[in-house]
């Protein structure tokens, strides 16, 4: 595990984008990048799109999605397309929410990812996965106490009572199979949870992804790291 601390969210975004570029450029074949949703990664995507990456050899996919039309303001696919812009965004594979109910959409996307992310060894193995973390310890749309935490398929539909909404999410088996996991965490509002994740054994959803992972990197700003003491 490595912790990369930056003074400001802008510095964090620049550092994370450069790290992702370097990881994507180390591959001699096709590679994949799982994209985080929400607001935290937007600056990282803007930085990343302007860096020297052979996007023709990178498959982009979503670690989670809201069950809304792709043109809805809350759509993670829309956010990724807007921030990455053309031609980078042309390589994004997103769930098609028009296919039907949440369970059907999740199943179809899981099938797509099984084809997209299968390694030469026959395993489902994402190369790099970018994730965020909520103040409640959720990551992707793996929220505390929800059924998605027990899902075994690569992707799952989950109803989140606190949001009164359906979400689509990568599951623990898929995220744990990634070669590299990168977390972006910014702001004082996440400081207490970050401290709990990194300094206790509490089984938060984000901890279940990160714990024991072979290559996990935390990109945090000073505000988020304010309760870490000497850990950062």
N, C-alpha and C positions, 0 to 999 in steps of 0.2 A: 504494500500500500504506500502511496505517496500523496502528500498534501502540498498543494501549490497555492500559496497565499499571495493575494494582490491587494494593493491599497484601495482601489476603486472598482466598481463594476465594469467600467470601460477597460481598465487594465486587465481584469479577469477575462473579458471577452476576447481581447487581443491575444492573451497568452493561451487561452483554450483553442482559439482558431489555429494558431501556429502549431500547437501540439497535435491537433487533428490532422492538419496538413502533413506533418511529418509522419504520422502513423499511416495515413493513406498512401503516401509516396513510397513507403518501404515495401509495399506489395509488388511483386513482379507479374501478377495476374490480376484478374478481376477482384475487387474488394467491395465490402459493404459497410455502410454507415447507418445505424439506427438513430433516428432523430427524436429528440425530446420535444414535447409540446409546451404550451404555456407561454408566459412572457419572458422568463429568465434567459432562454437561449437566443432571443431575437438578435441581439447585438453580435453574438458569436457568429450567427449565420451571415450577417452582413459583412463581417470581416472575412469569413471563410470563402465566400463567393468570389472575392477579389484576389485570393492567393493562387499560387501556381500549383494547381491540382489537375491531373488528367481525369476530368469528370466523365469522359467516355468509358472509363473502366471502373466507375464507382456506381454501385446500386444503392439508392437511398430508400429507406422505409421508415415507417412511423412506429415508435414504441408505444404510443397510445393515441386514441382519437375520441372526440366527443361524437355522440350519435346524432349528428346534425348534417344537413346538406353541405356539400363541399363549398358552396358560395356563402355559407353562414359566417358571420364575424367570429364565432367561437370555434370554427373548424381548425384543427391543427394542420391539416393538409393545406388549407388556404394560407395560413400563416407561413408555412414552410415555402410554398410557392412564391408568396409575396416577398419574403426576406431573401431567399436564395436567388430568385429571379431567373430569367432565361439566360443562357441555355442550361444552367446547373439544374434548375427545377424540373427539367424534362426527364431527368433520371429518377424521379420520385415515384415509388410504387405505394399507393395509398389504398385503404379499404374503400370499397364502393358501397356507401350506405344506401344506395338506391336498390340494392339487391333484395332487400326484405327486412325481416326483423333482426334485432341485434345478434341473436345466436347464429343466424344464417350468415350474416355479414362476417362475423368473427371466424366461423368455420371456413368460409371461402378464402378469407385473407390468410388464415393459417395454412391452407393448402398452397396459396401463392408463395408464402414465405418458405415453406418446405422445399419448394423448387428453387427459389431464389438464393437461399442461404445454405444449401447442401454443399458440404466441402468435398474435396477429392477423395476423402476417406469415407464418404457416405453419411457423415453426421451432419445434423443441423447445427451450424456453427457460425454465428455472426462474427464479423471481424472486429468492428468497433461499435460500441453502443454509447450514445450520449443520453444522460438522464438528469432530471432535476430532483428536488426534494421539497416536499411541503412541510409546513410547521408541525403537522400531525404525523410526520414520518412516512407519508406515502411517496411512492415514486412510480413513474408511468401512471397508470390508473389502478395500481395495487394499493387500495386503501385499507387501513386497519379494520379487522373484523369482517371483511367481505369474502365472499366465496371464491373470488379470483385467486386468492392466496393458496388455495388447494388445487387449482386447475393444473392439468397435466398436458393439455394440448399447447402448441406454441402461442396461440392467441385466444382470448376469451372475451365474452360479453359479461359485464357485471353491472348490476344496479347499485348505485351508491346512495343510500338513504339520506345522508347529510346534504347531498346535492340535489336529491329528488330527480336523478337523471341517470340514463344509461351511459356507460362508457365501454370502449373497446380497448383492450390492453394486451401487451406482451406479458407472458406469464413468467413465473420464477424459473422454470426449467430453461426457457429460451434465453432469458437474460443471464442466467448463470453460465450458459454455454458460450457466451461471448469471449473472444480472446482478450479484448481490452474493454473495460468499463470506465467511463468518464462521468463524474458528477459535477454539475454546476450549482453552486449554492451562494446566494448573495442576500445581504440584508440582516439587520438586527433581529427581525422577526423569526429568523431560522437559527439563531445562535444557540438557544437552549436545546433544540432538537439535534443540531449538529454535535454538540457536546455529548449528548446522550448516546448518539450513534457511535461516535468514535471512542468514547471513554467508559461505556458501560456495556453490559451484555443484554440489554433490553431488546426483545425481538420485534423491533419496528420493521415494517415492510422493506424500507430501504436497507436496513441492516441485513435482512435475509438475502438480499442481492449481493451486498458488498462483503459479507463475512466469509473469510476464507478464499475469496476470489484470487486467482493467480496474478492478475494485473489490473488493479483498480486505482484510479487517480481522482483525487478531490481537488477541484478548482474552486477556491473560496475567496471572498473578499474579506477585508479586515473586520467589517461589521459582523459578518457571519461567524468569523473565527474568534470573536471577542470573549467567549466563555471556554475556550480550549486550554487556557493556561499554557503549559509548555509543549502541548501536543503538536501544534502547527509549526 
